Amino acid sequence: MTEMLFYHLQGQKPENVLPPLLEKSLERGWRVVVHGASEERIEALDAHLWTYRDDGFLPHGTWRDGEAAMQPVLLTINDGNPNAAAVRFLIDGAPVPNDVETYERIVLIFDGDDEEAVVSARGHWTAAKAKGLSATYWQPDEQGRWQRKA
């Protein structure tokens, strides 16, 4: 059964939250798609993932790369799953895919300081529950560690 995880950002940016979540996915042997709403955001995230750590980088590519199917992490603005990902991250209001059941996990990351994003996330929560998906809601604690709230 597909799990749908909702990550409620508070004073955080997706580019700061995504790398550790992506690393955990790769540690579990999962391929990943990160679906953003704009080319500019994906380009910025692409650059960030090469430089966010001094001692390494996160292996990834974008939908524009000729080797998209080979990428362990694929950044895109498009539907589809060219790298056979088990996990799909949605940022900046990217749409929930119609083929949600083909993924092990859908991770919706939303800005808790944006009322429109919160309302949208609530709608996706209701839809996920109605489809019978396993849905969990996560918020950071005072130390920035993710805590399951529902």
C-alpha atoms as a printed R data frame, in Angstrom:
    type eleno elety resid chain resno       x      y       z
1   ATOM     1    CA   MET     A     1   0.000  0.000   0.000
2   ATOM     2    CA   THR     A     2   1.270  3.445  -0.884
3   ATOM     3    CA   GLU     A     3   2.206  5.685   2.019
4   ATOM     4    CA   MET     A     4   1.609  9.424   1.742
5   ATOM     5    CA   LEU     A     5   3.743 11.553   4.042
6   ATOM     6    CA   PHE     A     6   2.966 15.216   4.684
7   ATOM     7    CA   TYR     A     7   5.920 17.365   5.816
8   ATOM     8    CA   HIS     A     8   4.811 20.695   7.279
9   ATOM     9    CA   LEU     A     9   7.658 23.208   6.963
10  ATOM    10    CA   GLN     A    10   7.853 25.983   9.527
11  ATOM    11    CA   GLY     A    11  10.450 28.642   8.794
12  ATOM    12    CA   GLN     A    12  12.306 26.140   6.612
13  ATOM    13    CA   LYS     A    13  12.946 25.864   2.909
14  ATOM    14    CA   PRO     A    14  12.549 22.695   0.860
15  ATOM    15    CA   GLU     A    15  16.190 22.846  -0.275
16  ATOM    16    CA   ASN     A    16  17.287 22.549   3.367
17  ATOM    17    CA   VAL     A    17  14.859 19.755   4.219
18  ATOM    18    CA   LEU     A    18  15.153 17.642   1.078
19  ATOM    19    CA   PRO     A    19  18.808 16.500   1.177
20  ATOM    20    CA   PRO     A    20  18.560 14.423   4.375
21  ATOM    21    CA   LEU     A    21  15.214 12.963   3.258
22  ATOM    22    CA   LEU     A    22  16.681 12.081  -0.140
23  ATOM    23    CA   GLU     A    23  19.748 10.536   1.493
24  ATOM    24    CA   LYS     A    24  17.518  8.328   3.669
25  ATOM    25    CA   SER     A    25  15.589  7.216   0.602
26  ATOM    26    CA   LEU     A    26  18.807  6.276  -1.202
27  ATOM    27    CA   GLU     A    27  20.070  4.417   1.893
28  ATOM    28    CA   ARG     A    28  16.915  2.291   1.668
29  ATOM    29    CA   GLY     A    29  17.700  1.491  -1.967
30  ATOM    30    CA   TRP     A    30  14.853  3.581  -3.377
31  ATOM    31    CA   ARG     A    31  15.019  5.619  -6.562
32  ATOM    32    CA   VAL     A    32  13.405  9.033  -6.203
33  ATOM    33    CA   VAL     A    33  11.625 11.647  -8.288
34  ATOM    34    CA   VAL     A    34  11.458 15.207  -6.954
35  ATOM    35    CA   HIS     A    35   8.604 17.028  -8.704
36  ATOM    36    CA   GLY     A    36   8.715 20.822  -8.541
37  ATOM    37    CA   ALA     A    37   6.353 23.413  -9.912
38  ATOM    38    CA   SER     A    38   8.867 25.516 -11.865
39  ATOM    39    CA   GLU     A    39  12.027 25.141 -13.937
40  ATOM    40    CA   GLU     A    40  13.701 27.880 -11.880
41  ATOM    41    CA   ARG     A    41  13.130 25.976  -8.619
42  ATOM    42    CA   ILE     A    42  14.418 22.720 -10.096
43  ATOM    43    CA   GLU     A    43  17.516 24.452 -11.488
44  ATOM    44    CA   ALA     A    44  18.241 25.996  -8.073
45  ATOM    45    CA   LEU     A    45  17.707 22.653  -6.345
46  ATOM    46    CA   ASP     A    46  19.959 20.940  -8.896
47  ATOM    47    CA   ALA     A    47  22.799 23.365  -8.097
48  ATOM    48    CA   HIS     A    48  22.174 23.068  -4.351
49  ATOM    49    CA   LEU     A    49  22.362 19.254  -4.289
50  ATOM    50    CA   TRP     A    50  25.886 19.364  -5.762
51  ATOM    51    CA   THR     A    51  27.160 21.764  -3.094
52  ATOM    52    CA   TYR     A    52  25.039 21.479   0.075
53  ATOM    53    CA   ARG     A    53  27.749 19.471   1.895
54  ATOM    54    CA   ASP     A    54  31.460 20.098   1.978
55  ATOM    55    CA   ASP     A    55  32.265 16.379   2.185
56  ATOM    56    CA   GLY     A    56  30.100 15.082  -0.631
57  ATOM    57    CA   PHE     A    57  27.134 15.504  -2.915
58  ATOM    58    CA   LEU     A    58  23.850 13.823  -3.641
59  ATOM    59    CA   PRO     A    59  23.875 11.876  -6.937
60  ATOM    60    CA   HIS     A    60  21.065 13.173  -9.117
61  ATOM    61    CA   GLY     A    61  20.068 14.545 -12.491
62  ATOM    62    CA   THR     A    62  17.260 16.474 -14.118
63  ATOM    63    CA   TRP     A    63  14.597 15.544 -16.642
64  ATOM    64    CA   ARG     A    64  16.696 17.325 -19.272
65  ATOM    65    CA   ASP     A    65  19.585 14.903 -18.888
66  ATOM    66    CA   GLY     A    66  19.937 12.271 -21.550
67  ATOM    67    CA   GLU     A    67  20.355  9.642 -18.844
68  ATOM    68    CA   ALA     A    68  17.191 10.409 -16.838
69  ATOM    69    CA   ALA     A    69  16.353  6.700 -16.521
70  ATOM    70    CA   MET     A    70  19.717  6.050 -14.854
71  ATOM    71    CA   GLN     A    71  19.406  8.711 -12.135
72  ATOM    72    CA   PRO     A    72  18.935  7.585  -8.512
73  ATOM    73    CA   VAL     A    73  17.307 10.988  -7.862
74  ATOM    74    CA   LEU     A    74  15.565 12.742 -10.731
75  ATOM    75    CA   LEU     A    75  14.478 16.387 -10.504
76  ATOM    76    CA   THR     A    76  11.573 17.269 -12.770
77  ATOM    77    CA   ILE     A    77   8.621 19.512 -13.516
78  ATOM    78    CA   ASN     A    78   6.860 16.733 -15.436
79  ATOM    79    CA   ASP     A    79   4.547 13.842 -14.684
80  ATOM    80    CA   GLY     A    80   5.928 10.422 -15.316
81  ATOM    81    CA   ASN     A    81   8.478  8.190 -13.692
82  ATOM    82    CA   PRO     A    82  11.394  7.724 -16.126
83  ATOM    83    CA   ASN     A    83  13.807  6.417 -13.464
84  ATOM    84    CA   ALA     A    84  11.323  3.867 -12.011
85  ATOM    85    CA   ALA     A    85  11.257  5.700  -8.682
86  ATOM    86    CA   ALA     A    86   9.657  4.149  -5.610
87  ATOM    87    CA   VAL     A    87   9.325  7.548  -3.926
88  ATOM    88    CA   ARG     A    88   7.963 10.808  -5.325
89  ATOM    89    CA   PHE     A    89   8.592 14.089  -3.501
90  ATOM    90    CA   LEU     A    90   6.239 16.963  -4.302
91  ATOM    91    CA   ILE     A    91   7.393 20.524  -3.617
92  ATOM    92    CA   ASP     A    92   6.009 23.998  -4.283
93  ATOM    93    CA   GLY     A    93   2.506 22.780  -5.041
94  ATOM    94    CA   ALA     A    94   3.476 20.146  -7.610
95  ATOM    95    CA   PRO     A    95   0.451 17.942  -8.328
96  ATOM    96    CA   VAL     A    96  -0.165 14.572  -6.747
97  ATOM    97    CA   PRO     A    97   0.246 12.014  -9.565
98  ATOM    98    CA   ASN     A    98  -2.748 10.115 -10.898
99  ATOM    99    CA   ASP     A    99  -0.770  6.873 -10.609
100 ATOM   100    CA   VAL     A   100  -0.115  7.299  -6.880
101 ATOM   101    CA   GLU     A   101  -0.518  3.536  -6.323
102 ATOM   102    CA   THR     A   102   2.641  2.821  -8.369
103 ATOM   103    CA   TYR     A   103   4.840  4.419  -5.680
104 ATOM   104    CA   GLU     A   104   5.808  3.094  -2.269
105 ATOM   105    CA   ARG     A   105   5.750  6.643  -0.938
106 ATOM   106    CA   ILE     A   106   4.494 10.051  -1.941
107 ATOM   107    CA   VAL     A   107   6.069 12.821   0.141
108 ATOM   108    CA   LEU     A   108   4.257 16.148   0.018
109 ATOM   109    CA   ILE     A   109   6.370 18.982   1.425
110 ATOM   110    CA   PHE     A   110   4.427 22.167   2.066
111 ATOM   111    CA   ASP     A   111   5.057 25.616   3.533
112 ATOM   112    CA   GLY     A   112   3.149 25.999   6.791
113 ATOM   113    CA   ASP     A   113   3.504 29.791   6.546
114 ATOM   114    CA   ASP     A   114   1.543 29.815   3.251
115 ATOM   115    CA   GLU     A   115  -2.203 29.530   3.926
116 ATOM   116    CA   GLU     A   116  -2.908 28.416   0.358
117 ATOM   117    CA   ALA     A   117  -0.349 25.599   0.679
118 ATOM   118    CA   VAL     A   118  -1.867 24.523   4.002
119 ATOM   119    CA   VAL     A   119  -5.384 24.430   2.548
120 ATOM   120    CA   SER     A   120  -4.114 22.437  -0.442
121 ATOM   121    CA   ALA     A   121  -2.288 19.964   1.834
122 ATOM   122    CA   ARG     A   122  -5.474 19.457   3.867
123 ATOM   123    CA   GLY     A   123  -7.335 18.657   0.655
124 ATOM   124    CA   HIS     A   124  -4.665 16.148  -0.354
125 ATOM   125    CA   TRP     A   125  -4.824 14.596   3.140
126 ATOM   126    CA   THR     A   126  -8.593 14.111   2.807
127 ATOM   127    CA   ALA     A   127  -8.193 12.647  -0.701
128 ATOM   128    CA   ALA     A   128  -5.419 10.282   0.453
129 ATOM   129    CA   LYS     A   129  -7.544  8.991   3.314
130 ATOM   130    CA   ALA     A   130 -10.537  8.575   0.972
131 ATOM   131    CA   LYS     A   131  -8.353  6.449  -1.379
132 ATOM   132    CA   GLY     A   132  -7.321  4.263   1.553
133 ATOM   133    CA   LEU     A   133  -3.692  5.374   1.503
134 ATOM   134    CA   SER     A   134  -1.649  5.277   4.675
135 ATOM   135    CA   ALA     A   135  -1.191  8.994   5.453
136 ATOM   136    CA   THR     A   136   1.109 10.476   8.102
137 ATOM   137    CA   TYR     A   137   1.692 14.084   9.101
138 ATOM   138    CA   TRP     A   138   5.119 15.341  10.230
139 ATOM   139    CA   GLN     A   139   6.249 18.600  11.872
140 ATOM   140    CA   PRO     A   140   9.663 19.624  13.211
141 ATOM   141    CA   ASP     A   141  10.184 19.923  16.965
142 ATOM   142    CA   GLU     A   142  12.124 22.743  18.630
143 ATOM   143    CA   GLN     A   143  15.430 21.083  17.633
144 ATOM   144    CA   GLY     A   144  14.320 20.669  14.016
145 ATOM   145    CA   ARG     A   145  13.808 16.886  14.265
146 ATOM   146    CA   TRP     A   146  10.779 15.515  12.463
147 ATOM   147    CA   GLN     A   147   8.010 14.307  14.753
148 ATOM   148    CA   ARG     A   148   5.000 12.330  13.620
149 ATOM   149    CA   LYS     A   149   1.869 14.249  14.632
150 ATOM   150    CA   ALA     A   150  -0.805 12.110  12.974
